[in-house]
Amino acid sequence: MMETATLPSHITAASGWTLRDLLRMEVRLMAQAMPDCPYPYQGPRDFVLQLGSGFPWRPLPDGMRMRAAKQCYENAARLTLREPKKFLYVEGIALGVIAPVPHAWCIDREGYVVDPTWRNVDERRYFGVPFETSYLRRRLYETVEHGALIDVFEGDERWPLCRGIHSIEEAVADLGEWLS
């Protein structure tokens, strides 16, 4: 993943948002609860903190319609797979109306959030990890469902990225390359 300093100013400015501070606090608490964690990441929040970036929000592009509420992973995946040259899938933490929550969205070629799920919010904050479309496609094929890529928590598949079971190099998109 490219260093933040090489990214456009609207992306690096978004990185300073308070969501990063919230993630740091949560990761510190997790580290206290699991001081001998054998995995590369303490969990999904640590994964997002270490590999994520802040992304600026703007309204949906003209002509794009909102998708089903409470289906962010599916909505973002479908948009990315339908137009992979225009949109990149991102998962992380977003601050909506009330509180920060796990969320999925897309970014466009300028690095702006394209969120086909959330409605009626004038300003939002997003901090997340962009994923290679090939990894998204592979995981959808393997799991046959639209769900989180980071916070997978069923059976032997629990946290495959956080535990180092899946290759970060194959999964995480190079943001600098995507934006160029």
Secondary structure, 3 states (H helix, E strand, C coil): CCCHHHCCHHHHHHCCCHHHHHHHHHHHHHHHHCCCCCCCCCCHHHHHHHHCEEECECCCCCCCCCCCCCCHHHHHHHHHHHCCCCCEEEEEEEECCCCEEEEEEEECCCCCEECCCCCCCCCCEEEEEEECHHHHHHHHHHHCCCCCCCCCCCHHHCCCCCCCCCCHHHHECCHHHHHC
